[in-house]
Amino acid sequence: MGMHFGNLAKIRHVVTYSISPFEQRAFPNYFAKGIPNVWRRFRSSVFKIAPPMILMYLTYTWGNSVHEQSKKKGAVAHE
């Protein structure tokens, strides 16, 4: 019996490695590398994402304004 619950079965040709949570740091180099990496990734993708989003926003606002104008009675008199 002397086996622990996590070691009940042996699987051949599978090697697993683990590190104790007490031996690793939770947020290593968070401010030194993490924030600059986020900024770099943002700069590289902003010109791919922003133009379609701006175009969709302008189309949406234009469509809403045309819809509001078409709901008016006598649209020519209210301009």
N, C-alpha and C positions, 0 to 999 in steps of 0.2 A: 504494500500500500504506500508507502512513503513519498508518493509523487504529489506535487501541488496541483491545484485545479488547472492552471494554465499549461501544465506540461503533461497532460494525460495521454496525448497521442503524439507519436513521432511521425513526421512526414519526411520521406526520403527526398533528397535533392532540393530541398527548400531551406534557404538560409535566411534567417531574420535577424535584424540588428535593431536595437533600441537604445535610447539614451534616457537616463533618469531625468525627470523634470527638475530635479535639484541641481543638475549639472549644466543646464542651459539657461540662457537669459531670455526673458520674455520678449523684450523689444531691443535687440542689439542694433546699434547704429541707426536708430529710428530717425533722429534729426539730421545726422550726418549724411545718410544715404537715402532714406525713405522719402523725405519731402522733396529733395532735388529730383529724385526719380519720378515722382508724381508730376512735378512741374514739366520735366522733359517729355513725358508721355502725353501730357495735356497739350503742349505746344506742337507736338508732331501730329496730333489728330484734330486739332481745333479747325483747321482749314478744310478738313474733309467733312466735318460734321456741321459746322456753322452755316455755310451757304445754303444747303438744302433746308435747314431749319428756318432760316430767315425767309427764304422763298415760300415755304409753307405758311409761315406766320402772315406774310404780306398777302398771300392768296386768301387766307382765312378771313383776315380783316376786310379785304376788298369784297369778298363774297357776302359778309355780314352787312356791310354798308349798302351794297346793292339790294340785298333782301329787305332791309329796313326802308329804303327809298321806294321799293315796289309795293310795300304794304300801305303807303300813304294814299289817301284819296286826293286826287288831283295833284299829282307830284309836281307838275309844272308850276302851280300856284304857290307851293311851299318852298321853292328853291330860293 
